[in-house]
Amino acid sequence: MISTRFTETFGIEHPIVQGGMQWIGRAELVSAVANAGALGFLTGLTQPTPEALLTEIARCREMTDKPFGVNLTFLPALVPPPYDEYRQAIIESGVKIVETAGNNPDRHIAEFNRHGIKVIHKCTSIRHAKKAESLGAAAISIDGFECAGHPGEEDIPGLILIPTTADVIKIPMIASGGFGDARGLVAALALGADGINMGTRFMATVEAPIHPKIKQQIVANDEKATQLIFRTLRNTNRVAKNSVSEEVVAIEKAGNATIHDLKHLVSGQRGRVVYQEGNIEHGIWTAGMVQGLIHDVPTVQELVHRIVSEAEGLIHQRLGQLTRVKEKV
């Protein structure tokens, strides 16, 4: 077993997290992650209303008696969701772990902490990590440039961002972006993280509530099959490369594009159809560079067990052998 500050703080068995993913973070996946001994997050805004979120939390509790959390993401939106109402639903549900992401979480962290809820804040830079720590976050997730979704605007890859962040914060930290196997877990621990966050890798599991064609496309894709959109809007988003993402980038390159010029292409509802029907060209859908490391669609239990057992082997066998060789020299 690999025990870290993160596993001890959040009462889980393995230092592996399935963070929030729009349209994907549902009870089927989250409960499977929890039952495997890792930490999963329902995606709050996947549910159409705060009341629906309460129902989904209850449904997840019927599938697992182990810890799980809820993600609440604050991003620019044409019609902003009622964040305060979602936050209140989470508090009323009795969930004790929340993942926040996006804009300044100050008042949300304060309110969650007031109710004894531990917050993990997703960050894309050292300054965001230090700010989250100062606001009372129990842990942070540091997202390198490789990650799916929003990698920030500074383009710092995990190999640099993880250790430089670990050097300046005191709370537990999980590493995100490019993680999908045991080698990544061992590397993250060596770089100073207390665990890893995986999104795309958990999409390609049996329990992920998305169409099998999407899972197989992730397996077929390589590390080059992503695209950065919204760069000109300074709201960069890494997505799976398809005809729609190509069109978005072309419009941006033409100059002076606004979100209103792009909204017909990037509608969340179009992305939802991709996941539901398996039509990979229907809209924007999220995936990271880690696709190059994904070669199968196991159950969540199989995936988590594989990563942890192989990581233990790497730590005790391969790295141990290298150390002994060094000593002999």
ABEGO torsion letter per residue (X at the ends): XBBBAAAAAAGBABBBBBBBBBGABBAAAAAAAAAAGBBBBBBAAABABAAAAAAAAAAAAAABABBBBBBBBBBBBABBBBAAAAAAAAAAAGBABBBBBEBBAAAAAAAAAAAGBBBBBBBABAAAAAAAAAAGBABBBBBBAABBEBAEAAGBBAAAAAAAAAAABABBBBBBGGBABAAAAAAAAAAGBAEBBBAAAAABBAABBBBAAAAAAAAABBAAABBBBGAAAGABBBBBBBAAAAAAAAAAAAEGBBAAAAAAAABAAAAAAAAAAGBAAABBBBBBAAAAABABBBBAAAAAAAAAAAAAAAAAAAAAAAAAAAAAX
